[in-house]
Amino acid sequence: MGVEDNFKFKGRRRILALELEKKGITDNKILDSIKNIPRHLFVDPGLSEQAYLDKALPIENNQTISQPFTVALQTQLLDLNEGYKVLEIGTGSGYQTSILNHLKLDIYTIERNHNLFRTTTKLFNKLKIYPKKFVYGDGYNGLKDDSPFDGIIVTAGSPIVPKKLLSQLKVGGKMIIPIGEETQVMTRITRVGESEFKKETYGNFKFVPMLENKD
Protein backbone atom coordinates (compact mmCIF):
# COMPACT_ATOMS: atom_id res chain seq x y z
CA MET A 1 0.00 0.00 0.00
CA GLY A 2 1.63 3.25 -1.13
CA VAL A 3 1.80 6.81 0.15
CA GLU A 4 -1.04 7.85 -2.15
CA ASP A 5 -3.33 5.30 -0.52
CA ASN A 6 -2.39 6.37 2.99
CA PHE A 7 -3.11 10.04 2.41
CA LYS A 8 -5.92 9.95 -0.12
CA PHE A 9 -8.06 7.03 0.96
CA LYS A 10 -7.42 6.32 4.65
CA GLY A 11 -9.83 9.03 5.79
CA ARG A 12 -12.46 7.91 3.31
CA ARG A 13 -12.33 4.39 4.68
CA ARG A 14 -12.85 5.68 8.21
CA ILE A 15 -15.86 7.70 7.07
CA LEU A 16 -17.26 4.61 5.31
CA ALA A 17 -16.82 2.53 8.47
CA LEU A 18 -18.71 5.15 10.50
CA GLU A 19 -21.51 5.10 7.91
CA LEU A 20 -21.75 1.30 8.12
CA GLU A 21 -21.82 1.45 11.91
CA LYS A 22 -24.79 3.82 11.73
CA LYS A 23 -26.52 1.35 9.40
CA GLY A 24 -26.20 -1.49 11.92
CA ILE A 25 -22.75 -3.08 11.59
CA THR A 26 -21.74 -3.60 15.22
CA ASP A 27 -18.76 -5.97 14.95
CA ASN A 28 -15.66 -3.84 15.57
CA LYS A 29 -13.38 -6.33 13.83
CA ILE A 30 -15.42 -6.00 10.64
CA LEU A 31 -15.43 -2.20 10.91
CA ASP A 32 -11.67 -2.35 11.38
CA SER A 33 -11.34 -4.42 8.20
CA ILE A 34 -13.35 -1.80 6.29
CA LYS A 35 -10.92 0.86 7.57
CA ASN A 36 -7.92 -1.17 6.44
CA ILE A 37 -8.78 -2.90 3.16
CA PRO A 38 -8.01 -0.73 0.07
CA ARG A 39 -11.30 -1.21 -1.81
CA HIS A 40 -10.12 1.11 -4.60
CA LEU A 41 -7.65 -1.59 -5.67
CA PHE A 42 -10.52 -4.01 -6.31
CA VAL A 43 -12.26 -1.76 -8.86
CA ASP A 44 -11.29 -0.29 -12.22
CA PRO A 45 -8.89 2.65 -11.71
CA GLY A 46 -11.44 4.91 -13.38
CA LEU A 47 -13.86 4.18 -10.52
CA SER A 48 -11.39 4.58 -7.65
CA GLU A 49 -12.91 7.93 -6.63
CA GLN A 50 -16.21 6.08 -5.98
CA ALA A 51 -14.64 3.15 -4.14
CA TYR A 52 -15.52 4.39 -0.65
CA LEU A 53 -19.12 5.25 -1.37
CA ASP A 54 -21.54 2.71 0.04
CA LYS A 55 -22.65 1.38 -3.32
CA ALA A 56 -22.03 -1.54 -5.65
CA LEU A 57 -19.74 -0.90 -8.61
CA PRO A 58 -19.26 -2.71 -11.93
CA ILE A 59 -16.23 -4.92 -12.48
CA GLU A 60 -15.24 -6.95 -15.54
CA ASN A 61 -17.44 -9.58 -17.21
CA ASN A 62 -20.72 -7.87 -16.23
CA GLN A 63 -20.16 -8.61 -12.56
CA THR A 64 -20.17 -6.23 -9.60
CA ILE A 65 -18.27 -5.56 -6.40
CA SER A 66 -20.94 -5.60 -3.72
CA GLN A 67 -22.00 -2.56 -1.71
CA PRO A 68 -19.77 -2.30 1.40
CA PHE A 69 -22.80 -2.56 3.70
CA THR A 70 -23.77 -5.84 2.03
CA VAL A 71 -20.24 -7.22 2.41
CA ALA A 72 -20.13 -6.19 6.07
CA LEU A 73 -23.63 -7.54 6.81
CA GLN A 74 -22.98 -10.93 5.23
CA THR A 75 -19.73 -11.17 7.18
CA GLN A 76 -21.43 -10.17 10.42
CA LEU A 77 -24.20 -12.72 9.91
CA LEU A 78 -21.57 -15.47 9.57
CA ASP A 79 -20.60 -14.80 13.21
CA LEU A 80 -17.30 -16.69 12.93
CA ASN A 81 -14.16 -16.44 15.04
CA GLU A 82 -10.49 -16.42 14.02
CA GLY A 83 -9.37 -19.72 12.54
CA TYR A 84 -12.86 -20.89 11.56
CA LYS A 85 -13.26 -22.51 8.17
CA VAL A 86 -15.38 -20.61 5.62
CA LEU A 87 -16.38 -21.37 2.04
CA GLU A 88 -17.00 -18.37 -0.22
CA ILE A 89 -19.09 -18.91 -3.35
CA GLY A 90 -18.29 -16.24 -5.93
CA THR A 91 -14.85 -14.72 -5.37
CA GLY A 92 -15.52 -11.93 -7.87
CA SER A 93 -13.17 -8.97 -7.34
CA GLY A 94 -11.83 -10.55 -4.15
CA TYR A 95 -12.94 -7.73 -1.84
CA GLN A 96 -15.17 -9.95 0.30
CA THR A 97 -12.32 -12.49 0.44
CA SER A 98 -9.97 -9.78 1.68
CA ILE A 99 -12.39 -8.87 4.49
CA LEU A 100 -12.55 -12.53 5.57
CA ASN A 101 -8.77 -12.73 5.31
CA HIS A 102 -8.38 -9.67 7.56
CA LEU A 103 -10.54 -11.48 10.15
CA LYS A 104 -8.04 -14.40 10.02
CA LEU A 105 -10.54 -16.97 8.83
CA ASP A 106 -9.47 -20.04 6.84
CA ILE A 107 -10.89 -19.22 3.42
CA TYR A 108 -11.87 -21.59 0.62
CA THR A 109 -13.22 -19.63 -2.34
CA ILE A 110 -14.68 -20.50 -5.75
CA GLU A 111 -15.04 -18.35 -8.88
CA ARG A 112 -16.84 -19.60 -12.00
CA ASN A 113 -15.68 -16.86 -14.43
CA HIS A 114 -12.23 -17.68 -15.76
CA ASN A 115 -11.27 -14.09 -16.62
CA LEU A 116 -12.18 -12.94 -13.13
CA PHE A 117 -10.39 -15.93 -11.63
CA ARG A 118 -7.15 -14.95 -13.39
CA THR A 119 -7.45 -11.23 -12.62
CA THR A 120 -8.22 -11.82 -8.95
CA THR A 121 -5.41 -14.37 -8.61
CA LYS A 122 -2.95 -11.67 -9.71
CA LEU A 123 -4.45 -9.15 -7.30
CA PHE A 124 -4.29 -11.61 -4.38
CA ASN A 125 -0.60 -12.20 -5.11
CA LYS A 126 0.04 -8.45 -5.28
CA LEU A 127 -1.74 -7.82 -1.95
CA LYS A 128 -0.36 -10.98 -0.30
CA ILE A 129 -3.82 -12.43 0.30
CA TYR A 130 -3.55 -16.21 0.41
CA PRO A 131 -6.78 -18.22 0.80
CA LYS A 132 -6.40 -21.83 1.90
CA LYS A 133 -7.81 -22.72 -1.51
CA PHE A 134 -8.87 -20.59 -4.50
CA VAL A 135 -10.43 -22.60 -7.31
CA TYR A 136 -12.06 -22.08 -10.68
CA GLY A 137 -15.30 -24.05 -10.63
CA ASP A 138 -19.03 -24.31 -10.13
CA GLY A 139 -20.15 -22.76 -6.86
CA TYR A 140 -23.31 -24.86 -6.77
CA ASN A 141 -21.09 -27.89 -6.12
CA GLY A 142 -19.10 -26.31 -3.31
CA LEU A 143 -15.95 -28.14 -2.20
CA LYS A 144 -17.09 -31.48 -0.85
CA ASP A 145 -13.57 -32.83 -0.29
CA ASP A 146 -12.73 -29.87 1.97
CA SER A 147 -16.00 -29.90 3.90
CA PRO A 148 -17.50 -29.54 6.43
CA PHE A 149 -17.34 -25.75 6.88
CA ASP A 150 -18.12 -23.54 9.86
CA GLY A 151 -19.64 -21.02 7.46
CA ILE A 152 -20.60 -20.63 3.81
CA ILE A 153 -21.08 -17.20 2.24
CA VAL A 154 -22.73 -16.87 -1.18
CA THR A 155 -22.08 -13.58 -2.98
CA ALA A 156 -24.55 -13.99 -5.86
CA GLY A 157 -28.32 -14.33 -6.01
CA SER A 158 -29.53 -17.92 -6.04
CA PRO A 159 -33.09 -18.85 -7.01
CA ILE A 160 -32.84 -21.91 -4.75
CA VAL A 161 -30.96 -23.11 -1.69
CA PRO A 162 -28.28 -25.41 -3.15
CA LYS A 163 -28.60 -28.77 -1.35
CA LYS A 164 -24.96 -29.65 -2.00
CA LEU A 165 -23.90 -26.55 -0.06
CA LEU A 166 -26.20 -27.34 2.85
CA SER A 167 -24.65 -30.80 3.11
CA GLN A 168 -21.19 -29.19 3.42
CA LEU A 169 -22.06 -27.22 6.57
CA LYS A 170 -20.98 -28.43 9.99
CA VAL A 171 -23.72 -28.91 12.55
CA GLY A 172 -23.90 -25.47 14.11
CA GLY A 173 -22.51 -23.90 10.92
CA LYS A 174 -24.20 -21.03 9.07
CA MET A 175 -24.78 -20.29 5.40
CA ILE A 176 -25.45 -16.71 4.31
CA ILE A 177 -27.18 -16.64 0.94
CA PRO A 178 -29.33 -14.15 -1.00
CA ILE A 179 -32.32 -16.13 -2.29
CA GLY A 180 -34.51 -15.01 -5.17
CA GLU A 181 -34.47 -14.04 -8.84
CA GLU A 182 -35.19 -10.35 -9.56
CA THR A 183 -34.75 -9.36 -5.92
CA GLN A 184 -33.13 -11.53 -3.28
CA VAL A 185 -33.87 -12.01 0.41
CA MET A 186 -30.74 -12.16 2.54
CA THR A 187 -31.05 -15.46 4.37
CA ARG A 188 -29.08 -17.15 7.13
CA ILE A 189 -29.47 -20.91 7.33
CA THR A 190 -28.05 -22.63 10.43
CA ARG A 191 -27.55 -26.37 10.49
CA VAL A 192 -28.96 -27.30 13.88
CA GLY A 193 -28.94 -31.07 13.34
CA GLU A 194 -27.90 -33.69 10.83
CA SER A 195 -30.97 -32.99 8.70
CA GLU A 196 -32.45 -29.99 10.53
CA PHE A 197 -31.97 -26.36 9.48
CA LYS A 198 -33.10 -23.02 10.89
CA LYS A 199 -33.80 -20.14 8.50
CA GLU A 200 -33.69 -16.39 9.28
CA THR A 201 -34.15 -13.47 6.87
CA TYR A 202 -32.59 -9.99 6.83
CA GLY A 203 -34.26 -7.89 4.12
CA ASN A 204 -34.19 -7.48 0.36
CA PHE A 205 -31.06 -7.01 -1.76
CA LYS A 206 -30.00 -6.99 -5.42
CA PHE A 207 -27.23 -9.35 -6.54
CA VAL A 208 -25.94 -10.59 -9.86
CA PRO A 209 -27.28 -14.12 -10.49
CA MET A 210 -25.46 -17.23 -9.32
CA LEU A 211 -24.74 -19.24 -12.45
CA GLU A 212 -23.64 -22.79 -13.10
CA ASN A 213 -20.19 -23.17 -14.61
CA LYS A 214 -20.71 -24.03 -18.27
CA ASP A 215 -17.42 -22.65 -19.62
Sequence and secondary structure as in RCSB ss.txt:
>XXXX:A:sequence
MGVEDNFKFKGRRRILALELEKKGITDNKILDSIKNIPRHLFVDPGLSEQAYLDKALPIENNQTISQPFTVALQT
QLLDLNEGYKVLEIGTGSGYQTSILNHLKLDIYTIERNHNLFRTTTKLFNKLKIYPKKFVYGDGYNGLKDDSPFD
GIIVTAGSPIVPKKLLSQLKVGGKMIIPIGEETQVMTRITRVGESEFKKETYGNFKFVPMLENKD
>XXXX:A:secstr
  HHHHHHTHHHHHHHHHHHHHTT   HHHHHHHHHS GGGGS GGGGGGTTSSS EEETTTEEE  HHHHHHHH
HHH   TT EEEEE  TTSHHHHHHHHTT EEEEEE  HHHHHHHHHHHHHHT   SEEEES GGG  GGG  EE
EEEE SBBSS  HHHHTTEEEEEEEEEEE SSSEEEEEEEEEETTEEEEEEEEEE   B      
